[in-house]
């Protein structure tokens, strides 16, 4: 079956611009996660959606970052007024109800000039 | 502070031999551990996991060992194959403290030489 998909695969933007990154989780998966990986670093948790519960936003680095998940499926991560330190690979993952295993998409490579 | 540490940034192994990747953690609340493999320009792929109630889990060429008293886990790959060359990430979770979010190590680059 189809895995987690993300778009765009690459995004180059100018400092100060807003960007939107999209994630389509695996059909039927109730949980959706956003992580980011900066150069030479491990994956850093950003935000977590589970069903209709309030999202866990504890990993968002600043109020310039926000995310929503519409209809319990597709999610959009928005970064406002991008900074150069936002440059990273943004990864989305999903998992089925009752499972702790997360399945990752290919990521969006964001470069802020 | 890093709660999950992979102290070896890279490892080089001859094809056919055993690869041992190590991971240490500091938070005793972690109760589930996973290994992911990542190729360049791709997302991490789930490999194998282990619950804290076990000390070993095996899946084909991959075995994960957990030593809770030492807060240490390792991934054994035997025999190693050139296609195993990738970055390997160790991850941990702690229900209910962290929900299902994973805490990752920085990764170890494995190179399997033919």
HADDOCK unambig.tbl for C-alpha pairs under 7 A between the chains (distance, minus, plus):
assign (segid A and resid 41 and name CA) (segid B and resid 106 and name CA) 5.19 0.50 0.50
assign (segid A and resid 42 and name CA) (segid B and resid 104 and name CA) 5.85 0.50 0.50
assign (segid A and resid 42 and name CA) (segid B and resid 105 and name CA) 5.47 0.50 0.50
assign (segid A and resid 42 and name CA) (segid B and resid 106 and name CA) 3.79 0.50 0.50
assign (segid A and resid 42 and name CA) (segid B and resid 107 and name CA) 6.19 0.50 0.50
assign (segid A and resid 43 and name CA) (segid B and resid 104 and name CA) 5.70 0.50 0.50
assign (segid A and resid 45 and name CA) (segid B and resid 101 and name CA) 6.89 0.50 0.50
assign (segid A and resid 100 and name CA) (segid B and resid 100 and name CA) 6.18 0.50 0.50
assign (segid A and resid 103 and name CA) (segid B and resid 45 and name CA) 6.91 0.50 0.50
assign (segid A and resid 103 and name CA) (segid B and resid 46 and name CA) 6.70 0.50 0.50
assign (segid A and resid 104 and name CA) (segid B and resid 43 and name CA) 5.61 0.50 0.50
assign (segid A and resid 104 and name CA) (segid B and resid 44 and name CA) 5.91 0.50 0.50
assign (segid A and resid 104 and name CA) (segid B and resid 45 and name CA) 6.70 0.50 0.50
assign (segid A and resid 105 and name CA) (segid B and resid 43 and name CA) 5.30 0.50 0.50
assign (segid A and resid 106 and name CA) (segid B and resid 42 and name CA) 4.66 0.50 0.50
assign (segid A and resid 106 and name CA) (segid B and resid 43 and name CA) 3.99 0.50 0.50
assign (segid A and resid 107 and name CA) (segid B and resid 42 and name CA) 6.99 0.50 0.50
assign (segid A and resid 107 and name CA) (segid B and resid 43 and name CA) 5.89 0.50 0.50
